[in-house]
Amino acid sequence: MLGRNYRFSVNNQCGVNVTVTIQCRKWKFDSSGALVYSSEAEEFNESAIASSSTSWTEDTAVDNSTDLYMGADLEVIVTPASSVTNSATTNVAIQLQHSTDGGTTWPDDSRGIRVATFNIPTGSSATTWVAKVE
C-alpha cells in the first residue's frame, strides 16, 4: 500500500552508475466502490546512482493525504552509464518507504518495503520492467 507519506528508494549493485526512472499509474476506489486510476506520472528520476551494496538513493517524498491512492502499477526503466559485465550481483532493488510523522522521519537504508529486485542484463541498453504496489 502506498501510505500517507511515501517515497521510493533504489539500491544499485550492478557495478556501474545507472539512471532509474519510475513511472506510476496509481489507483484507488471512489465513493461508489469503483476502481479509479490516475494518469501516468513520473515518481522517481535519479541519474548517476553509484553502485554500492549498502547505499540507497531516495527521491522526493509524496504527500498522499489528499489523493488517497492505495496502490500503483509501476514501469521501472534502468539505464546503465556504461556496459554492465556479467558478475555474481548485477541487481537494482526498488523499495517503498513510509513516514509515519508526515514526512519528517524515514526508515534507515534497506529498511523499507521491497517492491522488486531486477537483474540488470549485460551491456549498456536501457531495460524496462513492471512492478506493483498493492
Buried (B, 14 or more C-beta within 10 A) or exposed (E): BBBBBBBBBBBBBBBBBBBBBBBBBBBBEEEEEEEEEEEEEEBBEBEEBEBEEEBBBBBEBBEBEEEEBBBBBBBBBBBBBEEBEEEEEBBBBBBBBBBEEEBEEBBEBBEBBEBBBBEBBEEEEEBEBEBEBE
